[in-house]
Amino acid sequence: MPNSMIAVFFIFVLKTVALADEVDTKIPCPDFCKCKSIDKMECSVESLPLSLPAGKFKRISFDNKGETLVDIPAPVIKMQPNTSIDTLVLQYLNISTIKTNAFEGLGNIKLLLISHSSIKKIEPYAFRNLDITKFMFLNDSIDTIESFAFSEFNASTFNIFKSNISTIQTATFNKITSKLLIALSTIEDMQAQAVSNGTLTGFIALKSRIIQFGCNNFHNISLVKIKANMTCNCNSVWLMENVLTSDANLENIICLAPPSLAGISLSQLNKTDLCNSSTITDSVCPNITLIMEYIKSNANKWDASLTMLVFIVSYILFISLK
C-alpha cells in the first residue's frame, strides 16, 4: 500500500474514533435549544425553566428576538448535581418580570450578561446568592429595579452600559459587594439610598445622565468617580457636601435642568442657587434603616390586605354555595 494511502487511511481512522468519542460523550440537547457543541447551547424562552443535564457548560444563552413577553422564572435553570456554567446570556428578550430567586442555584457562573432586552420589573432578591466575576446590563431598557433586587449578591464588577433605566428604587444595592460602573447610560430616577448602606467597593458614573439623583451616602465607598449630567435643584445639595474627592469633584457634574442652570457645572453653584432660601436645610441622607422598615411594613400591609381579601372572597363563595 503506497505511503500516501496509508496516511489517508490513518487520518480516516483517527476521525472515526474522534467522532465515536463525541457521540458517546455528547450531552443530550434539551428541547427548544440548539447545541453548537457539547458545552454551548442557544435556547428559546419556550424552554424556560430549562432543565439542564449534568455537565460543564461554557456558555448558555436565551434569545427570542423580543417577540414574546416572558417572565424569567425561579429558577431560570434547574441544575443537576455536578453541573456548572461559565457564562449565562439573556439577550433580545421582552421580559415582563425577573422573579425573586430567578438565578437560584447558579452561584458558580463567572459571567451573567443581560443584553438588548426590554425589562418591565426586577423583583426583590432576584439575584440572591449569586457570587460571580462579572455582571452586565448592555443596551437594555428597564422600567423598574425594585428595592433589594441585588441584595445578597456579589460580583467583582457590575456594569450598566448603554442602557436606559426609569427607576432604581431605595436599597436596590443593599448589602452587595461589587464595584458599580454606569457608563453611557440614562437613569431617570436613582432614589435616595439606592446604593448606600452596602459594601460597594466603588461607584463610578461616566458619560451618563442621572436625571434625578436622590441623596446617597458615599462615605463608606472607597472609590467614587462621577462624570454625569443631572437635574440641579435642592435635592442636589447632598452632592456638594458628600462628593468632594479628587476623582468625583463637582466640576464633572453638569446640570441638565432647570433651563436657567443647564450646562453649568455644579462646582459653580451654591445652595442658594439650587434652593429657595426658605427651603435650604442641611443635607442629611434619610436613614436607610428607617426606609427599609417602611418598605417592609408596606409589604406586610399588602400581604395582610391580600390575605383579608382572599378570606372575604372565600367567605362570600361559601355563603353563596350554602
Buried (B, 14 or more C-beta within 10 A) or exposed (E): EEEEEEEEEEEEEEEEEEEEEEEEEEBEBBEBBEBEEBBBBBBBBEBBEBEBEEBEBBBBBBBBEBEEBBBBBBBBBEBEEEBBBBBBBBBBBBBBBBBBBBBBBBEEBBBBBBBBBBBBBBBBBBBBBBBBBBBBBBBBBBBBBBBBBBBBBBBBBBBBBBBBBBBBBBBBBBBBBBBBBBBEBBBBBBBBBBBBBBEBBBBBBBEBBBBBBBBBBBEEBEBBBBBBBBBBBBBBBBBBEBBEEEEBBBEBBBBBEEEEBEEBBBEEBEBEBBBEEEEBEEBEBBEBEEBBEEBBEEEEEEEEEEEEEEEEEEEEEEEEEE
